[in-house]
Structures are given as C-alpha cells and as structure tokens.
C-alpha cells in the first residue's frame, strides 16, 4: 500500500486544478510532507489517500477522484 497526497486549488484563470503531488509507502514521510504542504498552501484542499497496489480503484467505496464537466475538454 502507498499513500498519495492530492492538492486541489483554483488557479489565476479560475480553473480548478487537481494534482497528485507526492507518493510514499512511509506514513511518517507522508505526515511530514502534508504538514509542509498545509503550511505552504493554507487555503487549498490537501488530502492523503491510501492507495492499494494492484487494485482496480473503482471497485473501492472511496478513491481519489475529481468531477469535471464536458466543457473542461474544450
């Protein structure tokens, strides 16, 4: 199992950006990085997700995802 940190924010063009910014299998490193990112981006959304390896994530009850509209592809 690994953990990923997801960072979501609205950029200067009012576009929602969601990015995976860090991944590790070491929980203590994730904690340190989350504290660093929370301090750096206090108004943004940050979340750490457990990510099991070799798993179809869509079969889980909750997994990292973001909703976008068709207009986002234009």
Residue pairs with C-beta under 8 A, 6 or more apart in sequence:
1 25
1 50
1 51
1 52
1 53
2 23
2 24
2 25
2 50
2 51
2 53
3 23
3 24
3 25
3 27
3 30
3 48
3 49
3 50
3 51
4 20
4 22
4 23
4 48
4 49
4 51
4 64
5 20
5 21
5 22
5 23
5 30
5 33
5 34
5 37
5 46
5 47
5 48
5 49
6 18
6 19
6 20
6 21
6 45
6 46
6 47
6 48
6 49
6 64
7 17
7 18
7 19
7 20
7 21
7 37
7 41
7 44
7 45
7 46
8 16
8 17
8 18
8 19
8 44
8 45
8 46
8 66
9 16
9 17
9 41
9 43
9 44
9 45
10 16
10 17
11 17
16 66
16 68
18 66
20 64
21 37
22 30
22 33
22 37
23 51
24 30
24 33
30 48
34 46
34 48
37 46
38 46
47 64
49 63
49 64
51 57
51 63
51 64
52 60
57 63
57 64
